[in-house]
Amino acid sequence: MPDVFLHVGLYKTGTTTIQGALAATAEQLAAAGVLFPGGHRAQRLAAYDLLGQRVGGEQRGEAAGALGRLVDLVSAHDGPTVVISEEELSLARPRQARRLVRALAGHRVHVVVGARDVARTLVSAWQQTIVNGGTTTWAEFVASVRGEEGAPPSVGMSFHWRHDLLRVVDTWSSVVPPGRVRLVTVPTRGTPGGALLARFAAASHLPAGWPGEQQVVRNVSLGAAELEVVRRLNEAVGRTFNDTQHRFVIEAGIRSRLAGATTRPLELPPEHLGWARSYGERLVAELGHRDLTVHGDLSDLVPADVAAAGPALDAVTDAELLDATQAALASMALDHGRLFRRYRRAFAEREGRLPGPTEVLTSQLRAGGFWMRERAVHHADRHPLVARASQAYLGRTSPTSRW
C-alpha cells in the first residue's frame, strides 16, 4: 500500500524552504519512487478546491476540479511514496480533512505538521501581512494577537486561526490512525543549516541525504525600516493594485532586493518575551498529551530567554526611512526598466521591427499637433481668441466659402 505524506503547514514554519527543495529535486525523488504530484502550484489549487477558497488574478477559475486532478496523479503513481506540501491545508475543517483522506482511499495517509516558536512566528506573520498589502502597525498587530482591551479583534483572530497548532493537530488526528501524525519543529537560531530539511525528510520517509547540495528558495526577510516603507506604500496605493500586481511589485520586486540590506532585523521586542515564553510552555504541555511522533524537540517551541534590546519595531527614524525609501525606488526603477525591455521585445516580435529614432520623433510631433487642435476645439466656446481663430478656420474650410 503506497504511503501519502500530507505536509499541511503550519504557515511560517519553513514551508517555502521545504516546497522549494521538493520542487528542485522532483526528478531525483521520482527516480527513487517518490512523487511530488503536479508541483506546488497544482497542490495549492487542489487545497483551494477542497476548502472552497477562491483567489483573483491569474488563478481565477482554475481551482474547480483541481482536487480531483491531484488525486488522479496520486492514483496513477506506481511507486511507494507520495509527498504533498501545502500550508493552506492547515485551514481544513474536520469534514474537509475527512474528504481528502477518503479521496486517497487505498493509500496509507500520514500527516506532517510544522511548528515554530511564537516569538519568531509573530514578527514573521506581521511582516507577511504587510508584504501582502496590509497597513496594520506593529503596535496594533501585537495588541490584537495578545487580546488586549481596545485592540481590534480581527487581526488577532486571523493570526490564531492560521497558527493554532493544537487545532490542526486535533483535526488531522481525528481522520488518520493514531501515530500517523508527525510534528516537525523549526530548529532554534544557531542550529546548522539544513536541520529543518533533515527533520522533514525523516518525517516523510524521503531518501537518505535529501536534498543533497541542492540550493532551495527561501522567503527573504525585511527589516523594520524597509517594512515601514512598504506599509506606507500600501496606505498610499490602497486597493488600486489587484493581488497579482501587488505580488509582482512588492513580493517579487521590492522585497527580494531590500532583503539583507537592513541594519535592524525584525526581532520580538523584550516586553513581549514573557508572554511568548508562557505561550510556548503551555503549548508544549498540551502537545505532551497527544500521540505524536516529534522530529526535533518540543523545547524548540519555547523562545529563548533572551531578547534583543532596542527601539520598538514601529519606531523608525527619518534617516532609516530615507535610506529604505531610496532602496525601494531603485528596486522599482530596475523592474520598470526590465518590463520596458520586455515590452520592446514583444513589440518587435509582433510588428517585425522597432521604429527608428526619426520615426518616433516625427510621430510624437504629429501627436502633439493633433492634441493641440483637439484642445482648441474643446475651448473654442470659452476663449474669445480661440473662438475668432475657429471662425476664421471655418470661413476658409466650409463649403459655402468655396461657392
ZAPA-683169 format. One record per residue (C-alpha): chain; x, y, z; residue number from 1; residue in one letter. Coordinates in Angstrom, 3 decimals, always signed. Example, Ala and Ser with C-alpha at 12.3 -4.5 7.8 and 13.67 -1.06 7.14 Angstrom:
2
   mol          X          Y          Z   seq   type
     A    +12.300     -4.500     +7.800     1      a
     A    +13.670     -1.060     +7.140     2      s
//
This chain:
403
   mol          X          Y          Z   seq   type
     A     +0.000     +0.000     +0.000     1      m
     A     +1.597     +3.340     -1.029     2      p
     A     +2.262     +5.981     +1.616     3      d
     A     +0.970     +9.537     +1.119     4      v
     A     +2.509    +12.202     +3.323     5      f
     A     +0.375    +15.331     +3.632     6      l
     A     +2.503    +18.235     +4.784     7      h
     A     -0.157    +20.693     +5.992     8      v
     A     +1.940    +23.624     +7.260     9      g
     A     +1.645    +25.487     +9.519    10      l
     A     +2.257    +28.879     +7.999    11      y
     A     +5.659    +30.438     +8.754    12      k
     A     +7.272    +27.091     +9.616    13      t
     A     +9.712    +26.852     +6.717    14      g
     A     +7.123    +25.708     +4.174    15      t
     A     +8.680    +27.772     +1.373    16      t
     A    +12.068    +26.207     +2.034    17      t
     A    +10.608    +22.694     +2.074    18      i
     A     +8.476    +23.217     -1.034    19      q
     A    +11.405    +24.768     -2.881    20      g
     A    +13.556    +21.740     -2.076    21      a
     A    +10.823    +19.315     -3.153    22      l
     A    +10.327    +21.124     -6.459    23      a
     A    +14.063    +21.390     -7.138    24      a
     A    +14.622    +17.668     -6.531    25      t
     A    +11.405    +16.317     -8.056    26      a
     A    +13.244    +14.346    -10.754    27      e
     A    +15.678    +12.771     -8.291    28      q
     A    +12.804    +11.912     -5.966    29      l
     A    +10.846    +10.354     -8.835    30      a
     A    +13.842     +8.145     -9.644    31      a
     A    +13.666     +6.904     -6.049    32      a
     A     +9.921     +6.215     -6.313    33      g
     A     +8.778     +9.399     -4.562    34      v
     A     +6.133    +11.512     -6.335    35      l
     A     +5.698    +15.267     -5.785    36      f
     A     +2.456    +15.369     -7.783    37      p
     A     +1.895    +18.216    -10.199    38      g
     A     +4.295    +20.588     -8.485    39      g
     A     +3.412    +23.042     -5.748    40      h
     A     +1.014    +25.122     -7.832    41      r
     A     -1.200    +22.123     -8.577    42      a
     A     -1.214    +21.238     -4.889    43      q
     A     -2.204    +24.766     -3.872    44      r
     A     -5.062    +24.797     -6.366    45      l
     A     -6.223    +21.440     -5.014    46      a
     A     -6.236    +22.884     -1.497    47      a
     A     -8.273    +25.857     -2.744    48      y
     A    -10.732    +23.418     -4.306    49      d
     A    -11.002    +21.401     -1.097    50      l
     A    -11.514    +24.437     +1.127    51      l
     A    -13.798    +26.328     -1.237    52      g
     A    -11.267    +29.142     -1.382    53      q
     A    -11.014    +31.338     -4.470    54      r
     A     -8.343    +33.849     -5.404    55      v
     A     -8.166    +36.584     -8.007    56      g
     A     -5.583    +37.212    -10.666    57      g
     A     -4.019    +34.505    -12.765    58      e
     A     -5.513    +31.594    -10.785    59      q
     A     -9.137    +32.719    -11.104    60      r
     A    -11.344    +29.851    -12.199    61      g
     A     -8.586    +27.235    -12.040    62      e
     A     -9.461    +25.744     -8.644    63      a
     A    -12.601    +23.878     -9.730    64      a
     A    -11.682    +20.230    -10.257    65      g
     A     -8.095    +20.707     -9.074    66      a
     A     -8.520    +18.293     -6.169    67      l
     A     -9.731    +15.554     -8.495    68      g
     A     -6.818    +16.159    -10.852    69      r
     A     -4.339    +15.875     -7.987    70      l
     A     -5.927    +12.661     -6.705    71      v
     A     -5.729    +11.207    -10.238    72      d
     A     -1.969    +11.883    -10.280    73      l
     A     -1.565    +10.164     -6.924    74      v
     A     -3.649     +7.167     -8.015    75      s
     A     -1.597     +6.744    -11.193    76      a
     A     +1.693     +6.642     -9.275    77      h
     A     +3.133     +3.133     -9.000    78      d
     A     +5.909     +3.998     -6.547    79      g
     A     +5.909     +3.580     -2.763    80      p
     A     +5.678     +7.242     -1.660    81      t
     A     +3.823    +10.469     -2.438    82      v
     A     +4.549    +13.837     -0.785    83      v
     A     +2.066    +16.719     -0.907    84      i
     A     +3.022    +20.018     +0.713    85      s
     A     +0.597    +22.920     +1.098    86      e
     A     +0.076    +25.081     +4.190    87      e
     A     -3.463    +26.029     +3.120    88      e
     A     -4.425    +22.517     +4.246    89      l
     A     -3.890    +23.667     +7.835    90      s
     A     -7.170    +25.588     +7.472    91      l
     A     -9.156    +22.418     +6.739    92      a
     A    -12.123    +21.649     +8.944    93      r
     A    -12.613    +18.041    +10.094    94      p
     A    -15.137    +17.286     +7.343    95      r
     A    -12.754    +18.660     +4.697    96      q
     A     -9.862    +16.653     +6.120    97      a
     A    -12.063    +13.529     +6.026    98      r
     A    -12.982    +14.222     +2.414    99      r
     A     -9.332    +14.396     +1.385   100      l
     A     -8.383    +11.225     +3.241   101      v
     A    -11.355     +9.391     +1.699   102      r
     A    -10.319    +10.600     -1.755   103      a
     A     -6.959     +8.934     -1.089   104      l
     A     -8.534     +5.607     -0.190   105      a
     A     -6.174     +2.748     -0.931   106      g
     A     -3.214     +4.744     +0.328   107      h
     A     -1.726     +4.897     +3.802   108      r
     A     -2.090     +8.593     +4.694   109      v
     A     +0.310    +10.300     +7.090   110      h
     A     +0.166    +13.943     +8.182   111      v
     A     +3.223    +16.128     +8.773   112      v
     A     +2.720    +19.344    +10.745   113      v
     A     +5.366    +22.053    +11.167   114      g
     A     +5.673    +24.088    +14.374   115      a
     A     +7.702    +27.155    +15.299   116      r
     A     +8.063    +29.212    +18.462   117      d
     A     +5.566    +32.056    +18.707   118      v
     A     +8.229    +34.761    +19.140   119      a
     A     +9.575    +34.264    +15.618   120      r
     A     +6.158    +33.406    +14.219   121      t
     A     +4.648    +36.650    +15.488   122      l
     A     +7.079    +39.041    +13.802   123      v
     A     +7.169    +36.913    +10.652   124      s
     A     +3.362    +36.891    +10.420   125      a
     A     +3.236    +40.675    +10.828   126      w
     A     +5.768    +41.041     +8.043   127      q
     A     +3.684    +38.797     +5.787   128      q
     A     +0.528    +40.849     +6.342   129      t
     A     +2.412    +43.972     +5.225   130      i
     A     +4.020    +42.275     +2.232   131      v
     A     +0.525    +41.076     +1.239   132      n
     A     -0.841    +44.630     +1.257   133      g
     A     -1.747    +45.253     +4.900   134      g
     A     -1.346    +48.542     +6.746   135      t
     A     -1.557    +47.389    +10.373   136      t
     A     +1.191    +48.797    +12.580   137      t
     A     +3.229    +46.535    +14.839   138      w
     A     +1.633    +48.016    +17.969   139      a
     A     -1.864    +47.310    +16.610   140      e
     A     -0.878    +43.834    +15.432   141      f
     A     +0.676    +42.563    +18.661   142      v
     A     -2.074    +44.115    +20.804   143      a
     A     -4.719    +42.279    +18.782   144      s
     A     -2.848    +38.955    +18.891   145      v
     A     -2.458    +39.252    +22.662   146      r
     A     -6.137    +40.164    +23.043   147      g
     A     -5.501    +43.476    +24.745   148      e
     A     -8.516    +45.561    +25.657   149      e
     A     -9.461    +48.051    +22.956   150      g
     A     -7.429    +46.332    +20.231   151      a
     A     -9.313    +45.438    +17.038   152      p
     A    -10.001    +41.691    +17.241   153      p
     A     -9.843    +40.788    +13.537   154      s
     A     -6.051    +40.731    +13.269   155      v
     A     -5.687    +38.512    +16.338   156      g
     A     -8.435    +36.183    +15.149   157      m
     A     -6.715    +35.791    +11.775   158      s
     A     -3.357    +35.093    +13.424   159      f
     A     -4.655    +32.429    +15.795   160      h
     A     -6.768    +30.839    +13.058   161      w
     A     -3.654    +30.353    +10.942   162      r
     A     -1.268    +29.402    +13.751   163      h
     A     -3.426    +27.307    +16.091   164      d
     A     -1.190    +24.244    +16.245   165      l
     A     -3.439    +22.283    +18.617   166      l
     A     -6.482    +22.747    +16.371   167      r
     A     -4.555    +21.496    +13.327   168      v
     A     -3.106    +18.511    +15.180   169      v
     A     -6.527    +17.563    +16.594   170      d
     A     -8.272    +17.989    +13.225   171      t
     A     -5.936    +15.677    +11.350   172      w
     A     -5.576    +13.240    +14.250   173      s
     A     -9.332    +12.693    +14.001   174      s
     A     -9.110    +11.427    +10.411   175      v
     A     -5.934     +9.314    +10.313   176      v
     A     -4.986     +6.451    +12.636   177      p
     A     -3.022     +7.209    +15.817   178      p
     A     +0.698     +7.515    +15.297   179      g
     A     +0.440     +8.809    +11.738   180      r
     A     +0.644    +12.485    +12.679   181      v
     A     +4.234    +13.724    +12.807   182      r
     A     +5.372    +17.040    +14.232   183      l
     A     +8.419    +18.787    +12.747   184      v
     A     +9.755    +21.611    +14.892   185      t
     A    +11.639    +24.504    +13.307   186      v
     A    +15.166    +24.486    +14.777   187      p
     A    +16.212    +27.262    +17.094   188      t
     A    +18.550    +30.010    +15.900   189      r
     A    +22.135    +28.895    +15.659   190      g
     A    +21.267    +25.370    +14.529   191      t
     A    +23.329    +24.309    +11.489   192      p
     A    +21.681    +24.921     +8.148   193      g
     A    +19.801    +22.002     +6.657   194      g
     A    +18.433    +20.785    +10.007   195      a
     A    +14.839    +21.629     +9.077   196      l
     A    +15.051    +19.741     +5.791   197      l
     A    +16.664    +16.773     +7.533   198      a
     A    +13.806    +16.660    +10.046   199      r
     A    +11.216    +16.901     +7.279   200      f
     A    +12.958    +14.145     +5.305   201      a
     A    +12.833    +11.836     +8.310   202      a
     A     +9.156    +12.609     +8.924   203      a
     A     +8.238    +11.993     +5.271   204      s
     A    +10.458     +8.929     +4.612   205      h
     A    +12.467    +10.699     +1.922   206      l
     A    +15.685     +9.135     +0.632   207      p
     A    +18.809     +9.437     +2.751   208      a
     A    +20.785    +12.575     +2.007   209      g
     A    +17.824    +14.518     +0.595   210      w
     A    +18.040    +17.235     -0.727   211      p
     A    +21.807    +16.925     -1.064   212      g
     A    +23.616    +20.053     -2.193   213      e
     A    +20.565    +21.409     -3.977   214      q
     A    +20.028    +25.110     -3.307   215      q
     A    +16.472    +25.994     -2.337   216      v
     A    +14.425    +29.180     -2.366   217      v
     A    +13.684    +30.797     +0.973   218      r
     A    +11.433    +33.659     +1.965   219      n
     A    +13.523    +36.761     +2.464   220      v
     A    +13.050    +38.990     +5.481   221      s
     A    +12.828    +42.758     +5.568   222      l
     A    +13.978    +44.967     +8.403   223      g
     A    +11.934    +47.434    +10.440   224      a
     A    +12.602    +50.444     +8.193   225      a
     A    +12.081    +48.567     +4.922   226      e
     A     +8.827    +47.112     +6.187   227      l
     A     +7.596    +50.550     +7.263   228      e
     A     +8.249    +51.859     +3.746   229      v
     A     +6.173    +49.014     +2.298   230      v
     A     +3.418    +49.607     +4.863   231      r
     A     +3.203    +53.289     +3.910   232      r
     A     +3.250    +52.389     +0.241   233      l
     A     +0.267    +50.104     +0.877   234      n
     A     -1.562    +53.006     +2.512   235      e
     A     -0.826    +55.209     -0.494   236      a
     A     -1.887    +52.820     -3.255   237      v
     A     -4.845    +51.403     -1.327   238      g
     A     -6.741    +48.845     -3.372   239      r
     A     -5.698    +50.270     -6.747   240      t
     A     -3.441    +47.229     -7.138   241      f
     A     -5.020    +43.829     -7.594   242      n
     A     -3.422    +40.904     -5.771   243      d
     A     -1.314    +39.830     -8.737   244      t
     A     +0.036    +43.337     -9.326   245      q
     A     +0.835    +43.811     -5.644   246      h
     A     +2.611    +40.474     -5.512   247      r
     A     +4.742    +41.439     -8.519   248      f
     A     +5.662    +44.916     -7.271   249      v
     A     +6.190    +44.126     -3.582   250      i
     A     +6.989    +40.462     -3.122   251      e
     A     +8.817    +39.683     -6.348   252      a
     A    +10.375    +43.129     -6.686   253      g
     A    +10.926    +45.349     -3.663   254      i
     A    +11.077    +42.588     -1.065   255      r
     A    +13.642    +40.487     -2.861   256      s
     A    +16.019    +43.419     -3.403   257      r
     A    +15.686    +45.019     +0.037   258      l
     A    +16.251    +41.798     +1.943   259      a
     A    +19.554    +41.573     +3.751   260      g
     A    +20.218    +45.323     +3.471   261      a
     A    +18.701    +46.212     +6.822   262      t
     A    +20.649    +47.344     +9.865   263      t
     A    +17.740    +46.426    +12.150   264      r
     A    +16.220    +42.979    +11.571   265      p
     A    +12.823    +42.067    +12.940   266      l
     A    +13.084    +40.682    +16.467   267      e
     A    +10.388    +40.305    +19.104   268      l
     A    +10.779    +43.263    +21.486   269      p
     A    +11.726    +42.255    +25.046   270      p
     A     +8.440    +43.450    +26.588   271      e
     A     +6.618    +40.606    +24.813   272      h
     A     +9.091    +37.839    +25.630   273      l
     A     +7.434    +36.787    +28.895   274      g
     A     +4.107    +36.336    +27.131   275      w
     A     +5.748    +34.377    +24.299   276      a
     A     +7.565    +32.033    +26.684   277      r
     A     +4.374    +31.394    +28.660   278      s
     A     +2.519    +30.684    +25.413   279      y
     A     +5.205    +28.215    +24.333   280      g
     A     +5.295    +26.414    +27.694   281      e
     A     +1.519    +25.912    +27.692   282      r
     A     +1.666    +24.667    +24.102   283      l
     A     +4.389    +22.130    +24.909   284      v
     A     +2.397    +20.853    +27.893   285      a
     A     -0.687    +20.300    +25.705   286      e
     A     +1.288    +18.600    +22.947   287      l
     A     +2.671    +16.183    +25.526   288      g
     A     -0.844    +14.762    +25.851   289      h
     A     -1.107    +13.991    +22.121   290      r
     A     +0.099    +10.813    +20.432   291      d
     A     +2.661    +12.478    +18.183   292      l
     A     +5.971    +11.477    +16.694   293      t
     A     +8.208    +14.518    +17.076   294      v
     A    +11.066    +15.257    +14.698   295      h
     A    +13.132    +17.818    +16.519   296      g
     A    +12.367    +18.786    +20.098   297      d
     A     +9.291    +20.265    +21.740   298      l
     A    +11.581    +22.625    +23.629   299      s
     A    +12.174    +24.359    +20.254   300      d
     A     +8.700    +25.853    +20.712   301      l
     A     +9.677    +27.829    +23.824   302      v
     A    +11.535    +31.035    +22.865   303      p
     A    +14.979    +31.504    +24.367   304      a
     A    +15.037    +33.671    +27.476   305      d
     A    +16.900    +36.381    +25.588   306      v
     A    +15.509    +39.249    +23.579   307      a
     A    +17.348    +41.903    +21.657   308      a
     A    +17.122    +45.315    +23.284   309      a
     A    +16.287    +48.193    +21.009   310      g
     A    +13.531    +50.515    +19.817   311      p
     A    +10.032    +49.296    +19.054   312      a
     A     +9.515    +47.879    +15.582   313      l
     A     +7.326    +50.889    +14.767   314      d
     A     +9.976    +53.390    +15.897   315      a
     A    +11.788    +54.131    +12.654   316      v
     A    +13.865    +57.284    +12.251   317      t
     A    +13.637    +59.635     +9.280   318      d
     A    +17.169    +58.678     +8.276   319      a
     A    +16.270    +54.972     +8.263   320      e
     A    +13.130    +55.703     +6.236   321      l
     A    +15.077    +57.778     +3.734   322      l
     A    +17.622    +55.024     +3.132   323      d
     A    +14.925    +52.362     +2.811   324      a
     A    +12.807    +54.538     +0.508   325      t
     A    +15.787    +55.205     -1.764   326      q
     A    +16.413    +51.472     -1.992   327      a
     A    +12.727    +50.829     -2.762   328      a
     A    +12.732    +53.439     -5.536   329      l
     A    +15.842    +51.901     -7.036   330      a
     A    +14.163    +48.492     -6.947   331      s
     A    +11.066    +49.761     -8.739   332      m
     A    +13.191    +51.580    -11.318   333      a
     A    +15.048    +48.372    -12.110   334      l
     A    +11.783    +46.482    -12.509   335      d
     A    +10.328    +49.237    -14.703   336      h
     A    +13.385    +49.084    -16.939   337      g
     A    +13.155    +45.310    -17.157   338      r
     A     +9.475    +45.496    -18.095   339      l
     A    +10.235    +48.131    -20.756   340      f
     A    +12.804    +45.840    -22.358   341      r
     A    +10.281    +43.001    -22.338   342      r
     A     +7.682    +45.261    -23.948   343      y
     A    +10.116    +46.348    -26.663   344      r
     A    +10.984    +42.738    -27.453   345      r
     A     +7.305    +41.765    -27.581   346      a
     A     +6.555    +44.741    -29.855   347      f
     A     +9.380    +43.809    -32.193   348      a
     A     +8.218    +40.192    -32.365   349      e
     A     +4.673    +41.295    -33.204   350      r
     A     +5.405    +44.148    -35.620   351      e
     A     +8.561    +42.791    -37.220   352      g
     A    +10.847    +45.711    -36.340   353      r
     A    +11.184    +48.569    -33.883   354      l
     A    +10.585    +52.176    -35.062   355      p
     A    +13.694    +54.232    -35.769   356      g
     A    +14.540    +57.415    -33.818   357      p
     A    +13.329    +59.692    -36.647   358      t
     A    +10.036    +57.815    -36.890   359      e
     A     +9.492    +58.091    -33.149   360      v
     A    +10.247    +61.842    -33.141   361      l
     A     +8.078    +62.758    -36.109   362      t
     A     +5.219    +60.597    -34.869   363      s
     A     +5.367    +62.338    -31.480   364      q
     A     +5.341    +65.763    -33.175   365      l
     A     +2.269    +64.792    -35.175   366      r
     A     +0.616    +63.542    -31.998   367      a
     A     +1.363    +66.870    -30.303   368      g
     A     -0.142    +68.861    -33.156   369      g
     A     -3.276    +66.726    -33.167   370      f
     A     -3.634    +67.191    -29.390   371      w
     A     -3.351    +70.974    -29.741   372      m
     A     -6.057    +71.091    -32.426   373      r
     A     -8.307    +68.897    -30.319   374      e
     A     -7.851    +71.121    -27.269   375      r
     A     -8.597    +74.218    -29.379   376      a
     A    -11.932    +72.748    -30.443   377      v
     A    -12.890    +71.978    -26.845   378      h
     A    -12.009    +75.513    -25.663   379      h
     A    -13.497    +77.455    -28.559   380      a
     A    -16.632    +78.364    -26.586   381      d
     A    -14.725    +79.713    -23.573   382      r
     A    -11.874    +81.759    -25.011   383      h
     A    -12.584    +84.690    -27.395   384      p
     A     -9.222    +84.443    -29.136   385      l
     A     -9.670    +80.733    -29.809   386      v
     A    -13.259    +81.406    -30.918   387      a
     A    -12.129    +84.012    -33.523   388      r
     A     -9.455    +81.645    -34.807   389      a
     A    -12.061    +78.868    -35.085   390      s
     A    -14.448    +81.128    -37.004   391      q
     A    -11.675    +82.114    -39.411   392      a
     A    -10.839    +78.449    -39.919   393      y
     A    -14.478    +77.613    -40.579   394      l
     A    -14.683    +80.508    -43.005   395      g
     A    -11.831    +79.046    -45.021   396      r
     A    -12.976    +75.435    -44.957   397      t
     A    -16.776    +75.490    -45.068   398      s
     A    -18.362    +74.515    -48.409   399      p
     A    -20.199    +77.858    -48.761   400      t
     A    -16.904    +79.763    -48.791   401      s
     A    -15.963    +77.951    -51.999   402      r
     A    -19.142    +78.720    -53.945   403      w
//
